[in-house]
Structure formats: structure tokens, C-alpha cells
Amino acid sequence: MQADWKKSLKEKLDQHHAWPDLYTFKFIVPAAKENEVIDLFPNHSHTKRPSKHGKYVSVTVQMMMPSSDAVVEIYQSASKIEGIVAL
């Protein structure tokens, strides 16, 4: 199943982007896991916004990505973080 997911995402990315391109990553994560998401993007600025009650944090990062494969790699790394939701 994971291979199909990666292939589908890569195809969609390639249809909508001409690489290299600026790509926006947005994740919602439990507040305790916020730094794990930020660590996926060393040396890149990010914006974060806590949920109303502070239980979750939205983290947004824009960065120049060389290819759809590089984007998929980030999502694969992020998927290992417990409770993460990718938007």
C-alpha cells in the first residue's frame, strides 16, 4: 500500500509543480511533538500556531524543493511522528 501512496503523491506533485519549486509543508501535531516536526527542516524558518486550547500546533514551512522525490521523503520522515496530520 505504501508504494501506491508514494507513487500517487509523486504523480500529483509532478502534475502541479515544475521542479525545482517552492513547496509549502503544513502539519498539525500534538504540542509535545512540535520540535520533532521542526527538526525535519533544519536551517529553514517556520511558522507555528497553537490550537485554541494549546493541545495541538500547526507548523508551516515553505522551502525550495528540488523534486517530487524530495517532497515524498519529507512526508515519509514526518509519518514516523506519532499523532501527526499532514495537510
N, C-alpha and C positions, 0 to 999 in steps of 0.2 A: 504493500500500500504506500509506503513512504516514497518509493521510486516514482510512482504515479503522481504523487503530490508534488515532488520536486520537478518532474517533467512538466506538469501542468502550470506550475508557477513560473518556471523559466520561459515557457512559450508565451504566457500572458505578458511577462515583463518585456520580452523581446518585441512583442507587437506594439507596445506603448512607449518604448524608450529607444533612443539611438545612443548607444554606449560609446564613450563614457558619458554619464549623465548624472545630474543632481537627483538624489533619491531621498525621500523622506521616510524614515522609520518611526513608527509610533506604537508604543506598548503601554499596556496597563498592567501593573504588577502590585502585589501586596507591598505595603510600605517597607516592610522588613527586608525585601528583596531588591529594593531600588538600586543599591550600589552594584549588584550583580549585572543589572541592565547597563548601567553607566560604564562599567568595566568592559563591556563589549565594544566600546567606541573610544579607545584611548586617544587623547590629544584632539578630541572633537568636542565642540560646545554642544550643549543640550538645553532643552527647556523642560521643566517639570512642573506639574500641577497636582496638588493633593486633592483627593476626593473630599466631599463635604464633611465627612466625619474623620478624615485622615487615615482611613484603613488602607486605601489604595493610592497609588501615584501614577500619573500619566507621564511618560517620558517620550520626548520627541527629539529626534536627531536628524539633521539634514547633512548629507555628505556626498561627495563626488564618488560614484562607484564606477569601476572600470568595465563591469559586465554583469549580466544576469546571474552568472555563476557565483560571483562575489556576494550578490544580494542574497541568494539562496543559502550561502554559507553562514551569513549573519543570522538568518532565520533558524537555521539548524542549531546554531550555538544557543540562540535565545530559547529554543524549545526545551532545553535542558533545565531552565529555571522554573522551579515549582510555582504554579499559580499564574503564570504569565499569559496575557492575551495580546496577540498581535493584531493591530488594526490596519 
